[in-house]
Amino acid sequence: MRIDAMSGIAQIYQANGKMKKVESATAMSKDSVQISGFGRDLQIAKEAVAAAPDVREDKVAEIKAAMANGTYNVPMSALADKLLAQSEESIKF
């Protein structure tokens, strides 16, 4: 092997090493994320639902008062519809 060929090979390796450094500098750039308007709206809606109470206390108090007064009336057709819907769900396999 010739000694002068070694310096040529060393130059090639040095050039490749410099290129790798440039590539790694670009690879180290920070990632970024852009959220669409729909995504922002969806996030706001999720936060609003999470902040809302699970139980509507005003409705519960209204129904309790009506039951205590004896004025709470459920239409029998509505009760029958609910009972049928529940029985149909329990029958499905």
MARBA-3410 file (N, C-alpha, C, O; in Angstrom, 1 decimal):
93
0.8,-1.2,0.0,0.0,0.0,0.0,0.9,1.2,0.0,1.9,1.3,0.7 ~ 0.5,2.2,-0.8,1.3,3.4,-0.9,0.9,4.4,0.3,-0.2,4.5,0.7 ~ 1.9,5.1,0.7,1.7,6.0,1.8,0.9,7.2,1.4,0.1,7.7,2.1 ~ 1.2,7.7,0.1,0.4,8.9,-0.4,-1.0,8.5,-0.6,-1.9,9.5,-0.6 ~ -1.4,7.3,-0.8,-2.8,6.9,-0.9,-3.5,7.0,0.4,-4.7,7.3,0.5
-2.8,6.8,1.5,-3.4,6.9,2.8,-3.9,8.4,3.1,-4.9,8.5,3.7 ~ -3.1,9.4,2.7,-3.6,10.7,2.9,-4.8,11.0,2.1,-5.7,11.8,2.6 ~ -5.0,10.4,0.9,-6.2,10.6,0.1,-7.4,10.0,0.8,-8.5,10.5,0.8 ~ -7.2,8.8,1.4,-8.2,8.1,2.1,-8.6,8.9,3.3,-9.8,9.0,3.6 ~ -7.6,9.4,4.0,-7.9,10.2,5.2,-8.7,11.5,4.9,-9.6,11.8,5.6
-8.4,12.1,3.7,-9.2,13.2,3.3,-10.7,12.9,3.0,-11.6,13.6,3.3 ~ -10.9,11.7,2.4,-12.2,11.3,2.1,-13.0,11.1,3.4,-14.2,11.5,3.6 ~ -12.4,10.4,4.4,-13.0,10.2,5.7,-13.3,11.5,6.4,-14.3,11.7,7.1 ~ -12.4,12.5,6.3,-12.6,13.8,6.9,-13.8,14.5,6.3,-14.6,15.1,6.9 ~ -13.9,14.4,4.9,-15.0,15.0,4.2,-16.3,14.4,4.6,-17.3,15.1,4.8
-16.3,13.1,4.7,-17.5,12.4,5.1,-17.9,12.7,6.6,-19.1,12.9,6.9 ~ -16.9,12.9,7.4,-17.2,13.3,8.8,-17.8,14.7,8.9,-18.7,14.9,9.7 ~ -17.3,15.6,8.0,-17.9,16.9,8.1,-19.4,16.9,7.6,-20.2,17.6,8.1 ~ -19.6,16.1,6.6,-21.0,16.0,6.1,-21.9,15.4,7.2,-23.1,15.9,7.3 ~ -21.4,14.5,7.9,-22.3,13.9,9.0,-22.6,14.9,10.0,-23.7,14.9,10.6
-21.6,15.8,10.3,-21.8,16.8,11.3,-22.9,17.8,10.8,-23.7,18.2,11.6 ~ -22.9,18.1,9.6,-23.9,19.0,9.0,-25.3,18.3,9.1,-26.3,19.0,9.5 ~ -25.4,17.0,8.8,-26.6,16.3,8.8,-27.1,16.2,10.2,-28.3,16.3,10.4 ~ -26.3,16.0,11.2,-26.7,15.8,12.5,-27.2,17.2,13.1,-28.1,17.2,14.0 ~ -26.6,18.3,12.6,-27.1,19.6,13.1,-28.5,19.8,12.6,-29.3,20.4,13.4
-28.8,19.4,11.4,-30.2,19.6,10.9,-31.1,18.6,11.6,-32.3,18.9,11.9 ~ -30.7,17.4,11.9,-31.5,16.4,12.6,-31.8,16.9,14.0,-32.8,16.4,14.5 ~ -31.0,17.7,14.6,-31.2,18.1,16.0,-32.2,19.3,16.0,-32.5,19.8,17.1 ~ -32.7,19.8,14.9,-33.6,20.9,15.0,-34.9,20.5,15.7,-35.2,19.3,15.7 ~ -35.6,21.4,16.3,-36.7,21.1,17.1,-38.0,20.8,16.3,-38.1,21.4,15.2
-38.8,19.9,16.7,-40.0,19.5,16.1,-41.1,20.6,16.4,-41.0,21.2,17.5 ~ -42.0,20.7,15.6,-43.1,21.6,15.9,-44.4,21.0,15.5,-44.5,20.1,14.6 ~ -45.5,21.4,16.2,-46.8,20.9,15.9,-47.8,22.1,15.7,-47.7,23.1,16.4 ~ -48.6,21.9,14.7,-49.6,22.9,14.5,-51.0,22.3,14.7,-51.3,21.3,14.0 ~ -51.8,22.9,15.5,-53.2,22.3,15.8,-54.2,23.1,14.9,-54.1,24.3,14.9
-55.0,22.4,14.2,-56.0,23.0,13.3,-57.1,23.7,14.2,-57.2,23.5,15.4 ~ -57.8,24.6,13.5,-58.9,25.3,14.2,-59.9,24.3,14.7,-60.5,24.5,15.8 ~ -60.2,23.2,14.0,-61.1,22.2,14.5,-60.6,21.5,15.7,-61.4,21.3,16.6 ~ -59.3,21.3,15.7,-58.7,20.6,16.9,-58.8,21.5,18.1,-59.1,21.1,19.2 ~ -58.6,22.8,18.0,-58.7,23.8,19.1,-60.2,23.8,19.6,-60.4,23.8,20.8
-61.1,23.9,18.6,-62.5,23.9,19.0,-62.9,22.6,19.8,-63.7,22.7,20.7 ~ -62.4,21.5,19.3,-62.7,20.2,20.0,-62.1,20.2,21.4,-62.8,19.7,22.3 ~ -60.9,20.8,21.6,-60.3,20.8,22.9,-61.1,21.7,23.8,-61.3,21.4,25.0 ~ -61.6,22.9,23.3,-62.5,23.8,24.1,-63.8,23.1,24.5,-64.2,23.2,25.6 ~ -64.3,22.3,23.6,-65.6,21.6,23.9,-65.4,20.5,24.9,-66.2,20.4,25.8
-64.2,19.8,24.8,-63.9,18.8,25.8,-63.8,19.4,27.2,-64.2,18.8,28.2 ~ -63.1,20.5,27.3,-62.9,21.2,28.6,-64.2,21.7,29.1,-64.4,21.6,30.3 ~ -65.1,22.2,28.3,-66.4,22.6,28.8,-67.2,21.5,29.3,-67.9,21.6,30.3 ~ -67.2,20.3,28.6,-67.9,19.1,29.1,-67.3,18.6,30.4,-68.1,18.3,31.3 ~ -66.0,18.7,30.5,-65.4,18.2,31.8,-65.7,19.1,32.9,-65.8,18.7,34.1
-65.9,20.4,32.7,-66.2,21.4,33.7,-67.6,21.3,34.1,-68.0,21.8,35.3 ~ -68.5,20.8,33.3,-69.9,20.8,33.6,-70.2,19.7,34.7,-69.6,18.7,34.6 ~ -71.1,20.0,35.6,-71.4,19.0,36.6,-72.1,17.8,36.0,-72.8,17.9,35.0 ~ -72.0,16.6,36.6,-72.6,15.4,36.1,-74.1,15.4,36.4,-74.9,14.8,35.6 ~ -74.5,16.1,37.5,-75.9,16.1,37.9,-76.4,17.5,37.8,-75.8,18.4,38.3
-77.5,17.7,37.2,-78.1,19.0,37.1,-78.9,19.2,38.4,-80.1,18.8,38.5 ~ -78.3,19.9,39.3,-78.9,20.0,40.7,-80.3,20.8,40.6,-81.2,20.5,41.4 ~ -80.4,21.8,39.7,-81.7,22.5,39.6,-82.8,21.6,39.2,-83.9,21.7,39.7 ~ -82.6,20.7,38.2,-83.6,19.7,37.8,-84.0,18.8,38.9,-85.1,18.4,39.1 ~ -82.9,18.3,39.6,-83.2,17.3,40.7,-84.0,18.0,41.8,-84.9,17.4,42.3
-83.7,19.2,42.2,-84.4,19.9,43.2,-85.9,20.2,42.8,-86.8,20.1,43.6 ~ -86.1,20.5,41.5,-87.4,20.7,41.0,-88.3,19.4,41.0,-89.4,19.5,41.4 ~ -87.7,18.3,40.6,-88.4,17.1,40.7,-88.7,16.6,42.1,-89.7,16.1,42.4 ~ -87.7,16.8,43.0,-87.9,16.4,44.4,-89.0,17.2,45.0,-89.9,16.7,45.8 ~ -89.1,18.5,44.7,-90.1,19.4,45.2,-91.5,18.9,44.7,-92.5,18.9,45.4
-91.5,18.6,43.4,-92.8,18.2,42.8,-93.3,16.8,43.4,-94.5,16.6,43.7 ~ -92.3,16.0,43.7,-92.7,14.7,44.4,-93.1,14.9,45.8,-94.1,14.2,46.2 ~ -92.5,15.8,46.5,-92.9,16.1,47.9,-94.3,16.7,47.9,-95.1,16.4,48.8 ~ -94.6,17.5,46.9,-95.9,18.2,46.9,-97.0,17.2,46.3,-98.2,17.5,46.4 ~ -96.6,16.1,45.7,-97.6,15.2,45.1,-98.0,15.7,43.7,-99.0,15.2,43.2
-97.2,16.6,43.1,-97.6,17.1,41.8,-96.8,16.6,40.7,-96.9,16.9,39.5 ~ -95.9,15.7,41.0,-95.0,15.1,40.0,-95.8,14.0,39.2,-96.3,13.1,39.8 ~ -95.9,14.2,37.9,-96.7,13.2,37.1,-95.9,12.8,35.9,-95.4,13.6,35.1 ~ -95.8,11.5,35.8,-95.1,10.9,34.6,-96.2,10.3,33.7,-97.0,9.5,34.2 ~ -96.2,10.7,32.5,-97.2,10.1,31.6,-97.0,8.6,31.4,-95.8,8.1,31.3
-98.0,7.8,31.5,-97.9,6.3,31.4,-97.3,5.9,30.1,-96.6,4.9,30.1 ~ -97.6,6.6,29.0,-97.0,6.2,27.7,-95.5,6.3,27.7,-94.8,5.5,27.2 ~ -95.0,7.4,28.4,-93.5,7.6,28.5,-92.9,6.5,29.3,-91.9,5.9,29.0 ~ -93.6,6.1,30.4,-93.1,5.0,31.3,-93.1,3.7,30.5,-92.1,2.9,30.6 ~ -94.2,3.4,29.8,-94.3,2.2,29.0,-93.2,2.1,27.9,-92.6,1.1,27.7
-92.9,3.2,27.3,-91.9,3.3,26.2,-90.5,3.0,26.8,-89.7,2.2,26.2 ~ -90.2,3.5,28.0,-88.9,3.3,28.6,-88.8,1.8,29.0,-87.7,1.2,28.9 ~ -89.9,1.3,29.6,-89.8,-0.1,30.0,-89.6,-1.1,28.8,-88.9,-2.0,28.9 ~ -90.3,-0.8,27.7,-90.2,-1.6,26.5,-88.7,-1.5,25.9,-88.2,-2.5,25.5 ~ -88.2,-0.3,25.9,-86.8,-0.1,25.4,-85.8,-0.9,26.3,-84.9,-1.5,25.7
-86.0,-0.9,27.6,-85.1,-1.6,28.4,-85.2,-3.1,28.3,-84.2,-3.8,28.3 ~ -86.4,-3.6,28.1,-86.6,-5.0,27.9,-86.1,-5.5,26.6,-85.6,-6.6,26.5 ~ -86.2,-4.7,25.6,-85.7,-5.0,24.3,-84.1,-5.1,24.3,-83.5,-6.0,23.7 ~ -83.5,-4.2,25.0,-82.1,-4.2,25.2,-81.6,-5.5,25.9,-80.5,-6.0,25.6 ~ -82.3,-5.9,26.9,-81.9,-7.0,27.7,-82.1,-8.3,27.0,-81.4,-9.3,27.3
-83.0,-8.4,26.0,-83.3,-9.6,25.2,-82.2,-9.8,24.2,-81.9,-10.9,23.8 ~ -81.6,-8.7,23.6,-80.6,-8.8,22.6,-79.4,-9.6,23.1,-79.0,-9.4,24.2 ~ -78.8,-10.4,22.3,-77.7,-11.2,22.6,-76.5,-10.6,22.0,-75.4,-11.2,22.2
END
